[in-house]
Amino acid sequence: MNRTANRTALPCLFSLLVGVSSFSEKVHAEPYTPPRVEVLPLADHQASLRHAGREVTRWHFGKKYPRPFFFPVNGPAGKSLTRMGHPGAPNHDHHRSVWLAHHDVAGVDFWSDRSGAAIRQKHWYAYEDGDDEAVMAVALGWYDAEGREVMSQDLIAVLRPLPDGEATLEIQTTFRPAGDAKSVTLGKTNFGFLAVRVAKPLSVHFGGGKITNSEGQRGEAEIFGKPARWMDYSGPITFGIGEDRRTVTEGITYFDHPENPRYPARWHVREDGWMGASFCRDEGYTITAEQPLTLRYLLHVHRGAYDAERAQRMHKEFSTRKPLSITKSTRPHRQFEVTRN
């Protein structure tokens, strides 16, 4: 190349370098901002759902337990409003905080720990972080004692933080017959699907808690087996150490969705500290390949005592939310994503 060509190339090279520098400055002009709400995968088969770095709940799906569960479920004071197991009955160790199970799926007991049946996570679809909510979607299989899959399940959990340390955990779950089976039958039972074992201080019998439903009924005797749009378990929770130890009132309101079959649910609620919407309390239910069963629930972790007017507003808002869907993603580096229809 001659000197004239070199002199011509230099300005071009200078312009290119300036352009690269300018592009670089534009890229770095908008620094990365971490999302406020996130799903953080952890070792030992766990996923932590967090707001501003504070854990609200954690999903456990390791094989050392017969079925997955959420624990802890931390209230505004930072203490779990749920517990592992019954406060006074070791034969209820299958009560693990917040979990999904059923006593009779094709004749198999998926409720207790005695049958050898197990619910296993096959894989996760999506962990989506965001400023307003975080979403976790997973695939589960329900296996009998011989390892045969009886029912499949897609579970979506959405964490939404609220002011003053409160939060909601939205749970949508879809059940299908496993594999090529055309149907699977759920038997009549009080036990299933979504169950909540509250912390000992929140229970009526072991602590200072109160149970109230959407119809204004209170206590186990009035509420057990009755239809209601939602259920609340609230009571004292203690936090802090030594002289800084304090007690406040917090609770969990558990909402049924109007689009759920058999809404409003009939409730299995006990003063010893647990509540569950009994989907098959009065009769069984058959799930077919053509008509999967989708159930939607909402848990509101709240500060203070039960507030009926606020619960009414939250139920109305939850009722208008569109259902969630798991779809193949068109975005780079993602296989699946969760959207609202």
C-alpha positions, -999 to +999 in steps of 0.1 A: +000+000+000+014+035-009+016+065+014-015+081-001-035+050+006-022+050+042-032+087+046-067+079+033-071+048+056-061+066+088-092+089+090-114+059+083-097+039+111-101+069+134-138+072+126-143+035+132-126+037+166-147+067+176-178+048+165-169+018+186-161+041+216-194+059+212-213+025+210-195+013+241-205+045+259-241+040+249-241+004+261-227+014+295-248+045+298-277+024+312-262+003+340-278-031+349-304-027+376-312-059+396-348-069+397-366-064+430-383-098+431-364-129+422-363-167+421-329-179+432-320-216+426-301-231+455-281-263+462-299-293+477-329-290+453-343-257+466-354-224+451-357-192+471-384-166+463-371-132+475-381-095+476-353-070+478-329-097+490-352-109+518-366-144+515-403-147+516-406-184+509-385-214+497-395-243+475-381-277+485-382-305+460-355-329+471-361-367+471-355-369+509-391-358+512-422-377+498-435-345+481-424-308+476-434-280+498-429-243+506-411-234+538-406-210+554-434-185+546-421-154+563-444-127+575-436-089+577-417-095+610-394-119+593-406-150+611-423-180+594-461-181+597-460-218+589-442-247+605-429-282+597-452-308+613-479-308+639-471-293+673-483-323+693-487-353+669-456-370+653-479-390+631-486-357+613-451-350+601-464-351+565-478-316+573-450-296+558-458-259+559-475-253+525-479-283+502-500-300+475-512-335+480-543-357+478-554-387+498-568-407+469-555-405+433-565-437+414-567-454+448-532-443+458-526-424+490-505-393+482-514-376+515-496-395+542-460-407+543-470-444+547-479-455+513-446-453+495-461-430+469-442-398+460-446-366+441-414-357+423-403-326+404-393-337+368-378-303+358-384-266+360-398-246+331-390-210+341-376-188+368-386-152+360-375-122+380-391-088+379-397-055+396-433-064+405-433-102+408-413-133+404-425-165+387-415-201+392-430-229+369-422-266+374-433-300+361-442-327+387-451-363+385-472-384+410-457-419+413-471-449+431-450-472+453-438-492+423-427-460+405-455-458+380-466-423+372-503-419+380-508-382+374-488-353+360-489-317+373-477-283+361-473-259+390-468-221+387-461-199+418-461-161+416-446-140+444-459-104+446-445-082+474-469-057+490-462-026+512-450-030+548-434-064+543-466-082+532-468-105+501-490-127+481-482-162+468-504-171+438-505-208+431-519-222+398-517-259+393-529-281+364-534-319+367-535-344+338-536-382+335-500-395+332-486-405+299-511-419+274-538-426+300-572-412+291-583-404+326-574-405+363-600-405+391-597-386+424-616-403+453-639-386+478-618-372+507-613-342+530-576-342+522-564-323+491-552-304+473-535-272+488-528-274+525-514-249+550-499-258+585-496-225+604-470-217+630-477-229+665-485-194+680-511-188+652-531-219+660-562-217+682-554-246+704-516-243+708-513-205+706-535-174+705-548-176+669-582-171+654-599-187+623-623-166+603-639-173+569-654-150+542-689-155+556-680-141+590-680-175+607-653-181+634-638-211+650-636-248+639-671-257+650-687-230+628-663-233+598-655-270+594-669-284+561-687-251+553-684-234+519-665-201+519-647-179+494-617-176+516-602-186+550-580-167+574-557-179+602-542-151+622-525-148+656-494-137+676-459-141+663-428-134+683-395-121+670-363-106+683-339-118+711-337-110+748-348-075+757-356-068+721-382-097+719-416-085+707-449-100+698-471-088+669-502-101+651-499-115+616-517-141+595-524-158+562-556-154+542-562-183+518-584-175+488-603-198+465-607-186+428-642-183+414-632-201+382-622-232+402-646-261+398-668-265+430-662-229+440-667-219+468-647-246+484-657-265+515-630-262+540-611-287+562-600-264+591-587-274+625-581-254+657-547-272+660-534-250+632-541-261+597-565-252+568-572-266+534-598-262+506-613-297+503-618-302+466-632-338+469-649-335+502-684-344+490-676-365+459-648-377+437-637-362+404-624-376+371-597-358+352-594-366+315-568-359+289-592-337+271-602-318+302-573-313+326-581-299+361-567-264+368-570-249+403-560-214+413-554-202+449-539-171+466-521-169+499-519-134+514-493-130+541-505-100+561-496-077+590-521-073+618-554-090+625-578-103+599-595-074+580-627-085+563-630-055+540-594-058+528-599-095+522-630-087+501-609-062+480-581-088+475-606-115+465-621-092+439-587-083+425-576-120+424-609-129+407-602-106+378-566-119+371-561-138+339-549-174+342-513-183+336-498-203+308-465-221+302-454-216+266-423-222+244-403-190+245-392-169+215-368-149+236-330-156+234-316-182+258-350-192+272-368-225+265-401-216+283-419-186+297-450-179+317-477-155+304-512-145+313-539-154+288 
